[in-house]
Amino acid sequence: LDMNYKRRLREMHEELAAMETYLLQKDNPATKGLIRDIRVAKDYLRYTEESGQAIPLTQEEQAD
């Protein structure tokens, strides 16, 4: 992965972490699914950055 791509991955991870923190502070049961999705996205970004390769998306994920 080139440096610009890695930088963008870190930026996206930071943005997701900020959203997660915000939603956790609201303590709203309606956001539990969104928080779970944010955590999955952060894991995906972390894996992509550390491994240098993206996890292949499922057909369902590609449809989203």
PQR file with spaces between the fields and no chain letter, atoms N, CA, C, O and H, PARSE charges and radii, in Angstrom:
ATOM       1  N    LEU     1       0.843   -1.187    0.000 -0.4000 1.5000
ATOM       2  CA   LEU     1       0.000    0.000    0.000 -0.0000 2.0000
ATOM       3  C    LEU     1       0.881    1.241    0.000  0.5500 1.7000
ATOM       4  O    LEU     1       1.881    1.312    0.715 -0.5500 1.4000
ATOM       5  N    ASP     2       0.494    2.212   -0.811 -0.4000 1.5000
ATOM       6  CA   ASP     2       1.305    3.422   -0.840 -0.0000 2.0000
ATOM       7  C    ASP     2       0.993    4.299    0.378  0.5500 1.7000
ATOM       8  O    ASP     2       0.001    4.077    1.071 -0.5500 1.4000
ATOM       9  H    ASP     2      -0.318    2.154   -1.392  0.4000 1.0000
ATOM      10  N    MET     3       1.821    5.264    0.623 -0.4000 1.5000
ATOM      11  CA   MET     3       1.724    6.090    1.831 -0.0000 2.0000
ATOM      12  C    MET     3       0.411    6.894    1.882  0.5500 1.7000
ATOM      13  O    MET     3      -0.171    7.052    2.955 -0.5500 1.4000
ATOM      14  H    MET     3       2.627    5.445    0.059  0.4000 1.0000
ATOM      15  N    ASN     4      -0.051    7.396    0.743 -0.4000 1.5000
ATOM      16  CA   ASN     4      -1.306    8.149    0.727 -0.0000 2.0000
ATOM      17  C    ASN     4      -2.484    7.270    1.121  0.5500 1.7000
ATOM      18  O    ASN     4      -3.374    7.698    1.856 -0.5500 1.4000
ATOM      19  H    ASN     4       0.422    7.268   -0.129  0.4000 1.0000
ATOM      20  N    TYR     5      -2.479    6.040    0.624 -0.4000 1.5000
ATOM      21  CA   TYR     5      -3.538    5.090    0.948 -0.0000 2.0000
ATOM      22  C    TYR     5      -3.504    4.763    2.439  0.5500 1.7000
ATOM      23  O    TYR     5      -4.546    4.737    3.094 -0.5500 1.4000
ATOM      24  H    TYR     5      -1.756    5.693    0.027  0.4000 1.0000
ATOM      25  N    LYS     6      -2.322    4.517    2.970 -0.4000 1.5000
ATOM      26  CA   LYS     6      -2.190    4.213    4.400 -0.0000 2.0000
ATOM      27  C    LYS     6      -2.627    5.410    5.248  0.5500 1.7000
ATOM      28  O    LYS     6      -3.284    5.234    6.274 -0.5500 1.4000
ATOM      29  H    LYS     6      -1.476    4.538    2.438  0.4000 1.0000
ATOM      30  N    ARG     7      -2.272    6.601    4.834 -0.4000 1.5000
ATOM      31  CA   ARG     7      -2.676    7.804    5.563 -0.0000 2.0000
ATOM      32  C    ARG     7      -4.190    7.926    5.579  0.5500 1.7000
ATOM      33  O    ARG     7      -4.779    8.239    6.613 -0.5500 1.4000
ATOM      34  H    ARG     7      -1.738    6.744    4.001  0.4000 1.0000
ATOM      35  N    ARG     8      -4.817    7.684    4.448 -0.4000 1.5000
ATOM      36  CA   ARG     8      -6.276    7.769    4.368 -0.0000 2.0000
ATOM      37  C    ARG     8      -6.932    6.699    5.238  0.5500 1.7000
ATOM      38  O    ARG     8      -7.957    6.960    5.866 -0.5500 1.4000
ATOM      39  H    ARG     8      -4.338    7.430    3.607  0.4000 1.0000
ATOM      40  N    LEU     9      -6.358    5.510    5.281 -0.4000 1.5000
ATOM      41  CA   LEU     9      -6.897    4.468    6.157 -0.0000 2.0000
ATOM      42  C    LEU     9      -6.871    4.917    7.616  0.5500 1.7000
ATOM      43  O    LEU     9      -7.843    4.728    8.347 -0.5500 1.4000
ATOM      44  H    LEU     9      -5.525    5.298    4.770  0.4000 1.0000
ATOM      45  N    ARG    10      -5.760    5.509    8.031 -0.4000 1.5000
ATOM      46  CA   ARG    10      -5.650    6.005    9.416 -0.0000 2.0000
ATOM      47  C    ARG    10      -6.659    7.120    9.678  0.5500 1.7000
ATOM      48  O    ARG    10      -7.270    7.167   10.746 -0.5500 1.4000
ATOM      49  H    ARG    10      -4.971    5.662    7.437  0.4000 1.0000
ATOM      50  N    GLU    11      -6.837    8.019    8.702 -0.4000 1.5000
ATOM      51  CA   GLU    11      -7.798    9.105    8.859 -0.0000 2.0000
ATOM      52  C    GLU    11      -9.216    8.559    9.017  0.5500 1.7000
ATOM      53  O    GLU    11      -9.976    9.018    9.869 -0.5500 1.4000
ATOM      54  H    GLU    11      -6.341    7.980    7.835  0.4000 1.0000
ATOM      55  N    MET    12      -9.561    7.578    8.190 -0.4000 1.5000
ATOM      56  CA   MET    12     -10.894    6.994    8.277 -0.0000 2.0000
ATOM      57  C    MET    12     -11.083    6.293    9.621  0.5500 1.7000
ATOM      58  O    MET    12     -12.155    6.367   10.220 -0.5500 1.4000
ATOM      59  H    MET    12      -8.944    7.205    7.497  0.4000 1.0000
ATOM      60  N    HIS    13     -10.038    5.615   10.090 -0.4000 1.5000
ATOM      61  CA   HIS    13     -10.115    4.935   11.384 -0.0000 2.0000
ATOM      62  C    HIS    13     -10.359    5.960   12.490  0.5500 1.7000
ATOM      63  O    HIS    13     -11.175    5.725   13.381 -0.5500 1.4000
ATOM      64  H    HIS    13      -9.166    5.555    9.604  0.4000 1.0000
ATOM      65  N    GLU    14      -9.664    7.084   12.442 -0.4000 1.5000
ATOM      66  CA   GLU    14      -9.841    8.133   13.441 -0.0000 2.0000
ATOM      67  C    GLU    14     -11.251    8.729   13.385  0.5500 1.7000
ATOM      68  O    GLU    14     -11.848    9.013   14.423 -0.5500 1.4000
ATOM      69  H    GLU    14      -9.001    7.275   11.718  0.4000 1.0000
ATOM      70  N    GLU    15     -11.780    8.918   12.174 -0.4000 1.5000
ATOM      71  CA   GLU    15     -13.132    9.461   12.020 -0.0000 2.0000
ATOM      72  C    GLU    15     -14.166    8.489   12.591  0.5500 1.7000
ATOM      73  O    GLU    15     -15.111    8.901   13.264 -0.5500 1.4000
ATOM      74  H    GLU    15     -11.295    8.688   11.331  0.4000 1.0000
ATOM      75  N    LEU    16     -13.978    7.200   12.317 -0.4000 1.5000
ATOM      76  CA   LEU    16     -14.898    6.201   12.856 -0.0000 2.0000
ATOM      77  C    LEU    16     -14.810    6.134   14.382  0.5500 1.7000
ATOM      78  O    LEU    16     -15.827    5.992   15.060 -0.5500 1.4000
ATOM      79  H    LEU    16     -13.210    6.865   11.770  0.4000 1.0000
ATOM      80  N    ALA    17     -13.602    6.235   14.913 -0.4000 1.5000
ATOM      81  CA   ALA    17     -13.423    6.211   16.370 -0.0000 2.0000
ATOM      82  C    ALA    17     -14.141    7.399   17.005  0.5500 1.7000
ATOM      83  O    ALA    17     -14.755    7.263   18.063 -0.5500 1.4000
ATOM      84  H    ALA    17     -12.775    6.351   14.361  0.4000 1.0000
ATOM      85  N    ALA    18     -14.067    8.555   16.364 -0.4000 1.5000
ATOM      86  CA   ALA    18     -14.750    9.738   16.888 -0.0000 2.0000
ATOM      87  C    ALA    18     -16.268    9.545   16.856  0.5500 1.7000
ATOM      88  O    ALA    18     -16.961    9.926   17.799 -0.5500 1.4000
ATOM      89  H    ALA    18     -13.569    8.666   15.504  0.4000 1.0000
ATOM      90  N    MET    19     -16.784    8.958   15.778 -0.4000 1.5000
ATOM      91  CA   MET    19     -18.220    8.692   15.696 -0.0000 2.0000
ATOM      92  C    MET    19     -18.647    7.699   16.768  0.5500 1.7000
ATOM      93  O    MET    19     -19.688    7.870   17.404 -0.5500 1.4000
ATOM      94  H    MET    19     -16.220    8.648   15.012  0.4000 1.0000
ATOM      95  N    GLU    20     -17.839    6.663   16.965 -0.4000 1.5000
ATOM      96  CA   GLU    20     -18.138    5.655   17.980 -0.0000 2.0000
ATOM      97  C    GLU    20     -18.190    6.299   19.371  0.5500 1.7000
ATOM      98  O    GLU    20     -19.118    6.043   20.139 -0.5500 1.4000
ATOM      99  H    GLU    20     -16.994    6.524   16.449  0.4000 1.0000
ATOM     100  N    THR    21     -17.215    7.118   19.690 -0.4000 1.5000
ATOM     101  CA   THR    21     -17.172    7.796   20.989 -0.0000 2.0000
ATOM     102  C    THR    21     -18.405    8.674   21.175  0.5500 1.7000
ATOM     103  O    THR    21     -19.021    8.668   22.240 -0.5500 1.4000
ATOM     104  H    THR    21     -16.461    7.327   19.067  0.4000 1.0000
ATOM     105  N    TYR    22     -18.758    9.418   20.150 -0.4000 1.5000
ATOM     106  CA   TYR    22     -19.934   10.285   20.213 -0.0000 2.0000
ATOM     107  C    TYR    22     -21.198    9.474   20.500  0.5500 1.7000
ATOM     108  O    TYR    22     -21.992    9.828   21.371 -0.5500 1.4000
ATOM     109  H    TYR    22     -18.258    9.423   19.284  0.4000 1.0000
ATOM     110  N    LEU    23     -21.373    8.373   19.747 -0.4000 1.5000
ATOM     111  CA   LEU    23     -22.576    7.561   19.922 -0.0000 2.0000
ATOM     112  C    LEU    23     -22.606    6.882   21.287  0.5500 1.7000
ATOM     113  O    LEU    23     -23.672    6.746   21.888 -0.5500 1.4000
ATOM     114  H    LEU    23     -20.728    8.085   19.039  0.4000 1.0000
ATOM     115  N    LEU    24     -21.455    6.458   21.775 -0.4000 1.5000
ATOM     116  CA   LEU    24     -21.405    5.827   23.093 -0.0000 2.0000
ATOM     117  C    LEU    24     -21.791    6.821   24.194  0.5500 1.7000
ATOM     118  O    LEU    24     -22.417    6.440   25.182 -0.5500 1.4000
ATOM     119  H    LEU    24     -20.590    6.568   21.287  0.4000 1.0000
ATOM     120  N    GLN    25     -21.424    8.073   24.026 -0.4000 1.5000
ATOM     121  CA   GLN    25     -21.767    9.103   25.008 -0.0000 2.0000
ATOM     122  C    GLN    25     -23.270    9.363   25.040  0.5500 1.7000
ATOM     123  O    GLN    25     -23.814    9.738   26.079 -0.5500 1.4000
ATOM     124  H    GLN    25     -20.916    8.383   23.223  0.4000 1.0000
ATOM     125  N    LYS    26     -23.942    9.166   23.912 -0.4000 1.5000
ATOM     126  CA   LYS    26     -25.384    9.404   23.835 -0.0000 2.0000
ATOM     127  C    LYS    26     -26.163    8.309   24.556  0.5500 1.7000
ATOM     128  O    LYS    26     -27.286    8.542   25.004 -0.5500 1.4000
ATOM     129  H    LYS    26     -23.500    8.861   23.068  0.4000 1.0000
ATOM     130  N    ASP    27     -25.581    7.123   24.672 -0.4000 1.5000
ATOM     131  CA   ASP    27     -26.192    6.000   25.374 -0.0000 2.0000
ATOM     132  C    ASP    27     -27.630    5.756   24.898  0.5500 1.7000
ATOM     133  O    ASP    27     -28.556    5.645   25.701 -0.5500 1.4000
ATOM     134  H    ASP    27     -24.669    6.934   24.308  0.4000 1.0000
ATOM     135  N    ASN    28     -27.788    5.675   23.584 -0.4000 1.5000
ATOM     136  CA   ASN    28     -29.094    5.466   22.973 -0.0000 2.0000
ATOM     137  C    ASN    28     -29.163    4.034   22.439  0.5500 1.7000
ATOM     138  O    ASN    28     -28.361    3.657   21.585 -0.5500 1.4000
ATOM     139  H    ASN    28     -27.035    5.765   22.932  0.4000 1.0000
ATOM     140  N    PRO    29     -30.116    3.229   22.934 -0.5600 1.5000
ATOM     141  CA   PRO    29     -30.224    1.844   22.472  0.2800 2.0000
ATOM     142  C    PRO    29     -30.413    1.718   20.959  0.5500 1.7000
ATOM     143  O    PRO    29     -30.052    0.698   20.373 -0.5500 1.4000
ATOM     144  N    ALA    30     -30.968    2.734   20.336 -0.4000 1.5000
ATOM     145  CA   ALA    30     -31.211    2.687   18.895 -0.0000 2.0000
ATOM     146  C    ALA    30     -29.915    2.725   18.083  0.5500 1.7000
ATOM     147  O    ALA    30     -29.926    2.404   16.895 -0.5500 1.4000
ATOM     148  H    ALA    30     -31.261    3.563   20.812  0.4000 1.0000
ATOM     149  N    THR    31     -28.803    3.112   18.705 -0.4000 1.5000
ATOM     150  CA   THR    31     -27.544    3.224   17.959 -0.0000 2.0000
ATOM     151  C    THR    31     -26.637    2.001   18.130  0.5500 1.7000
ATOM     152  O    THR    31     -25.526    1.985   17.599 -0.5500 1.4000
ATOM     153  H    THR    31     -28.794    3.373   19.671  0.4000 1.0000
ATOM     154  N    LYS    32     -27.087    0.988   18.856 -0.4000 1.5000
ATOM     155  CA   LYS    32     -26.241   -0.189   19.100 -0.0000 2.0000
ATOM     156  C    LYS    32     -25.797   -0.864   17.807  0.5500 1.7000
ATOM     157  O    LYS    32     -24.642   -1.272   17.693 -0.5500 1.4000
ATOM     158  H    LYS    32     -27.989    1.001   19.288  0.4000 1.0000
ATOM     159  N    GLY    33     -26.693   -0.987   16.834 -0.4000 1.5000
ATOM     160  CA   GLY    33     -26.349   -1.593   15.553 -0.0000 2.0000
ATOM     161  C    GLY    33     -25.321   -0.763   14.801  0.5500 1.7000
ATOM     162  O    GLY    33     -24.399   -1.302   14.189 -0.5500 1.4000
ATOM     163  H    GLY    33     -27.632   -0.655   16.927  0.4000 1.0000
ATOM     164  N    LEU    34     -25.486    0.538   14.851 -0.4000 1.5000
ATOM     165  CA   LEU    34     -24.542    1.441   14.185 -0.0000 2.0000
ATOM     166  C    LEU    34     -23.167    1.353   14.834  0.5500 1.7000
ATOM     167  O    LEU    34     -22.150    1.338   14.141 -0.5500 1.4000
ATOM     168  H    LEU    34     -26.235    0.976   15.348  0.4000 1.0000
ATOM     169  N    ILE    35     -23.135    1.295   16.155 -0.4000 1.5000
ATOM     170  CA   ILE    35     -21.861    1.171   16.865 -0.0000 2.0000
ATOM     171  C    ILE    35     -21.173   -0.135   16.477  0.5500 1.7000
ATOM     172  O    ILE    35     -19.961   -0.158   16.264 -0.5500 1.4000
ATOM     173  H    ILE    35     -23.962    1.307   16.718  0.4000 1.0000
ATOM     174  N    ARG    36     -21.935   -1.216   16.385 -0.4000 1.5000
ATOM     175  CA   ARG    36     -21.373   -2.501   15.970 -0.0000 2.0000
ATOM     176  C    ARG    36     -20.776   -2.391   14.556  0.5500 1.7000
ATOM     177  O    ARG    36     -19.676   -2.880   14.299 -0.5500 1.4000
ATOM     178  H    ARG    36     -22.920   -1.197   16.558  0.4000 1.0000
ATOM     179  N    ASP    37     -21.513   -1.747   13.650 -0.4000 1.5000
ATOM     180  CA   ASP    37     -21.029   -1.576   12.277 -0.0000 2.0000
ATOM     181  C    ASP    37     -19.752   -0.739   12.239  0.5500 1.7000
ATOM     182  O    ASP    37     -18.838   -1.033   11.468 -0.5500 1.4000
ATOM     183  H    ASP    37     -22.407   -1.349   13.859  0.4000 1.0000
ATOM     184  N    ILE    38     -19.688    0.297   13.065 -0.4000 1.5000
ATOM     185  CA   ILE    38     -18.490    1.137   13.133 -0.0000 2.0000
ATOM     186  C    ILE    38     -17.300    0.301   13.595  0.5500 1.7000
ATOM     187  O    ILE    38     -16.204    0.432   13.051 -0.5500 1.4000
ATOM     188  H    ILE    38     -20.430    0.535   13.691  0.4000 1.0000
ATOM     189  N    ARG    39     -17.507   -0.549   14.588 -0.4000 1.5000
ATOM     190  CA   ARG    39     -16.416   -1.383   15.098 -0.0000 2.0000
ATOM     191  C    ARG    39     -15.933   -2.366   14.037  0.5500 1.7000
ATOM     192  O    ARG    39     -14.733   -2.611   13.920 -0.5500 1.4000
ATOM     193  H    ARG    39     -18.397   -0.655   15.030  0.4000 1.0000
ATOM     194  N    VAL    40     -16.853   -2.926   13.269 -0.4000 1.5000
ATOM     195  CA   VAL    40     -16.480   -3.829   12.182 -0.0000 2.0000
ATOM     196  C    VAL    40     -15.660   -3.065   11.142  0.5500 1.7000
ATOM     197  O    VAL    40     -14.645   -3.566   10.658 -0.5500 1.4000
ATOM     198  H    VAL    40     -17.828   -2.727   13.364  0.4000 1.0000
ATOM     199  N    ALA    41     -16.096   -1.868   10.805 -0.4000 1.5000
ATOM     200  CA   ALA    41     -15.364   -1.056    9.822 -0.0000 2.0000
ATOM     201  C    ALA    41     -13.966   -0.719   10.323  0.5500 1.7000
ATOM     202  O    ALA    41     -13.005   -0.756    9.554 -0.5500 1.4000
ATOM     203  H    ALA    41     -16.920   -1.461   11.199  0.4000 1.0000
ATOM     204  N    LYS    42     -13.843   -0.389   11.612 -0.4000 1.5000
ATOM     205  CA   LYS    42     -12.518   -0.091   12.174 -0.0000 2.0000
ATOM     206  C    LYS    42     -11.614   -1.317   12.100  0.5500 1.7000
ATOM     207  O    LYS    42     -10.435   -1.202   11.765 -0.5500 1.4000
ATOM     208  H    LYS    42     -14.623   -0.359   12.237  0.4000 1.0000
ATOM     209  N    ASP    43     -12.161   -2.483   12.411 -0.4000 1.5000
ATOM     210  CA   ASP    43     -11.376   -3.715   12.313 -0.0000 2.0000
ATOM     211  C    ASP    43     -10.907   -3.951   10.878  0.5500 1.7000
ATOM     212  O    ASP    43      -9.763   -4.340   10.647 -0.5500 1.4000
ATOM     213  H    ASP    43     -13.119   -2.576   12.683  0.4000 1.0000
ATOM     214  N    TYR    44     -11.799   -3.713    9.921 -0.4000 1.5000
ATOM     215  CA   TYR    44     -11.465   -3.883    8.511 -0.0000 2.0000
ATOM     216  C    TYR    44     -10.329   -2.947    8.112  0.5500 1.7000
ATOM     217  O    TYR    44      -9.377   -3.365    7.453 -0.5500 1.4000
ATOM     218  H    TYR    44     -12.729   -3.396   10.109  0.4000 1.0000
ATOM     219  N    LEU    45     -10.427   -1.692    8.509 -0.4000 1.5000
ATOM     220  CA   LEU    45      -9.381   -0.724    8.176 -0.0000 2.0000
ATOM     221  C    LEU    45      -8.051   -1.101    8.818  0.5500 1.7000
ATOM     222  O    LEU    45      -6.999   -1.006    8.186 -0.5500 1.4000
ATOM     223  H    LEU    45     -11.200   -1.352    9.045  0.4000 1.0000
ATOM     224  N    ARG    46      -8.105   -1.528   10.073 -0.4000 1.5000
ATOM     225  CA   ARG    46      -6.887   -1.926   10.788 -0.0000 2.0000
ATOM     226  C    ARG    46      -6.230   -3.119   10.089  0.5500 1.7000
ATOM     227  O    ARG    46      -5.015   -3.134    9.890 -0.5500 1.4000
ATOM     228  H    ARG    46      -8.959   -1.605   10.587  0.4000 1.0000
ATOM     229  N    TYR    47      -7.032   -4.111    9.720 -0.4000 1.5000
ATOM     230  CA   TYR    47      -6.493   -5.284    9.034 -0.0000 2.0000
ATOM     231  C    TYR    47      -5.870   -4.875    7.699  0.5500 1.7000
ATOM     232  O    TYR    47      -4.774   -5.316    7.353 -0.5500 1.4000
ATOM     233  H    TYR    47      -8.018   -4.098    9.882  0.4000 1.0000
ATOM     234  N    THR    48      -6.580   -4.032    6.960 -0.4000 1.5000
ATOM     235  CA   THR    48      -6.084   -3.602    5.654 -0.0000 2.0000
ATOM     236  C    THR    48      -4.746   -2.887    5.789  0.5500 1.7000
ATOM     237  O    THR    48      -3.830   -3.127    5.003 -0.5500 1.4000
ATOM     238  H    THR    48      -7.470   -3.674    7.241  0.4000 1.0000
ATOM     239  N    GLU    49      -4.632   -2.015    6.776 -0.4000 1.5000
ATOM     240  CA   GLU    49      -3.386   -1.280    6.968 -0.0000 2.0000
ATOM     241  C    GLU    49      -2.255   -2.204    7.404  0.5500 1.7000
ATOM     242  O    GLU    49      -1.146   -2.121    6.874 -0.5500 1.4000
ATOM     243  H    GLU    49      -5.377   -1.820    7.415  0.4000 1.0000
ATOM     244  N    GLU    50      -2.527   -3.080    8.362 -0.4000 1.5000
ATOM     245  CA   GLU    50      -1.477   -3.946    8.895 -0.0000 2.0000
ATOM     246  C    GLU    50      -1.031   -5.020    7.908  0.5500 1.7000
ATOM     247  O    GLU    50       0.153   -5.351    7.843 -0.5500 1.4000
ATOM     248  H    GLU    50      -3.427   -3.148    8.792  0.4000 1.0000
ATOM     249  N    SER    51      -1.967   -5.560    7.145 -0.4000 1.5000
ATOM     250  CA   SER    51      -1.630   -6.657    6.238 -0.0000 2.0000
ATOM     251  C    SER    51      -1.189   -6.165    4.863  0.5500 1.7000
ATOM     252  O    SER    51      -0.505   -6.881    4.132 -0.5500 1.4000
ATOM     253  H    SER    51      -2.929   -5.291    7.197  0.4000 1.0000
ATOM     254  N    GLY    52      -1.578   -4.956    4.520 -0.4000 1.5000
ATOM     255  CA   GLY    52      -1.250   -4.439    3.196 -0.0000 2.0000
ATOM     256  C    GLY    52      -2.190   -4.934    2.117  0.5500 1.7000
ATOM     257  O    GLY    52      -1.970   -4.692    0.931 -0.5500 1.4000
ATOM     258  H    GLY    52      -2.134   -4.375    5.114  0.4000 1.0000
ATOM     259  N    GLN    53      -3.242   -5.629    2.533 -0.4000 1.5000
ATOM     260  CA   GLN    53      -4.225   -6.096    1.555 -0.0000 2.0000
ATOM     261  C    GLN    53      -5.624   -5.990    2.139  0.5500 1.7000
ATOM     262  O    GLN    53      -5.816   -6.093    3.351 -0.5500 1.4000
ATOM     263  H    GLN    53      -3.421   -5.826    3.497  0.4000 1.0000
ATOM     264  N    ALA    54      -6.578   -5.788    1.276 -0.4000 1.5000
ATOM     265  CA   ALA    54      -7.957   -5.640    1.723 -0.0000 2.0000
ATOM     266  C    ALA    54      -8.598   -7.006    1.904  0.5500 1.7000
ATOM     267  O    ALA    54      -8.257   -7.963    1.208 -0.5500 1.4000
ATOM     268  H    ALA    54      -6.422   -5.705    0.292  0.4000 1.0000
ATOM     269  N    ILE    55      -9.517   -7.086    2.831 -0.4000 1.5000
ATOM     270  CA   ILE    55     -10.312   -8.290    3.013 -0.0000 2.0000
ATOM     271  C    ILE    55     -11.340   -8.303    1.884  0.5500 1.7000
ATOM     272  O    ILE    55     -12.018   -7.299    1.666 -0.5500 1.4000
ATOM     273  H    ILE    55      -9.794   -6.309    3.397  0.4000 1.0000
ATOM     274  N    PRO    56     -11.469   -9.402    1.169 -0.5600 1.5000
ATOM     275  CA   PRO    56     -12.482   -9.436    0.109  0.2800 2.0000
ATOM     276  C    PRO    56     -13.883   -9.249    0.698  0.5500 1.7000
ATOM     277  O    PRO    56     -14.218   -9.846    1.722 -0.5500 1.4000
ATOM     278  N    LEU    57     -14.687   -8.427    0.050 -0.4000 1.5000
ATOM     279  CA   LEU    57     -16.051   -8.184    0.509 -0.0000 2.0000
ATOM     280  C    LEU    57     -16.964   -9.315    0.059  0.5500 1.7000
ATOM     281  O    LEU    57     -16.766   -9.905   -1.003 -0.5500 1.4000
ATOM     282  H    LEU    57     -14.414   -7.942   -0.781  0.4000 1.0000
ATOM     283  N    THR    58     -17.963   -9.609    0.880 -0.4000 1.5000
ATOM     284  CA   THR    58     -18.979  -10.573    0.476 -0.0000 2.0000
ATOM     285  C    THR    58     -19.880   -9.907   -0.548  0.5500 1.7000
ATOM     286  O    THR    58     -19.835   -8.688   -0.716 -0.5500 1.4000
ATOM     287  H    THR    58     -18.124   -9.129    1.743  0.4000 1.0000
ATOM     288  N    GLN    59     -20.692  -10.690   -1.230 -0.4000 1.5000
ATOM     289  CA   GLN    59     -21.611  -10.109   -2.211 -0.0000 2.0000
ATOM     290  C    GLN    59     -22.593   -9.158   -1.536  0.5500 1.7000
ATOM     291  O    GLN    59     -22.964   -8.136   -2.112 -0.5500 1.4000
ATOM     292  H    GLN    59     -20.729  -11.680   -1.094  0.4000 1.0000
ATOM     293  N    GLU    60     -23.012   -9.490   -0.321 -0.4000 1.5000
ATOM     294  CA   GLU    60     -23.933   -8.625    0.415 -0.0000 2.0000
ATOM     295  C    GLU    60     -23.276   -7.280    0.729  0.5500 1.7000
ATOM     296  O    GLU    60     -23.908   -6.232    0.593 -0.5500 1.4000
ATOM     297  H    GLU    60     -22.710  -10.320    0.147  0.4000 1.0000
ATOM     298  N    GLU    61     -22.007   -7.311    1.149 -0.4000 1.5000
ATOM     299  CA   GLU    61     -21.292   -6.072    1.453 -0.0000 2.0000
ATOM     300  C    GLU    61     -21.094   -5.235    0.195  0.5500 1.7000
ATOM     301  O    GLU    61     -21.173   -4.007    0.244 -0.5500 1.4000
ATOM     302  H    GLU    61     -21.494   -8.163    1.260  0.4000 1.0000
ATOM     303  N    GLN    62     -20.838   -5.894   -0.925 -0.4000 1.5000
ATOM     304  CA   GLN    62     -20.648   -5.164   -2.176 -0.0000 2.0000
ATOM     305  C    GLN    62     -21.939   -4.472   -2.606  0.5500 1.7000
ATOM     306  O    GLN    62     -21.900   -3.411   -3.229 -0.5500 1.4000
ATOM     307  H    GLN    62     -20.773   -6.891   -0.964  0.4000 1.0000
ATOM     308  N    ALA    63     -23.082   -5.072   -2.274 -0.4000 1.5000
ATOM     309  CA   ALA    63     -24.376   -4.498   -2.641 -0.0000 2.0000
ATOM     310  C    ALA    63     -24.671   -3.236   -1.843  0.5500 1.7000
ATOM     311  O    ALA    63     -25.381   -2.348   -2.314 -0.5500 1.4000
ATOM     312  H    ALA    63     -23.113   -5.934   -1.768  0.4000 1.0000
ATOM     313  N    ASP    64     -24.121   -3.160   -0.629 -0.4000 1.5000
ATOM     314  CA   ASP    64     -24.334   -1.971    0.214 -0.0000 2.0000
ATOM     315  C    ASP    64     -23.576   -0.831   -0.386  0.5500 1.7000
ATOM     316  O    ASP    64     -23.603    0.277    0.149 -0.5500 1.4000
ATOM     317  H    ASP    64     -23.544   -3.882   -0.246  0.4000 1.0000
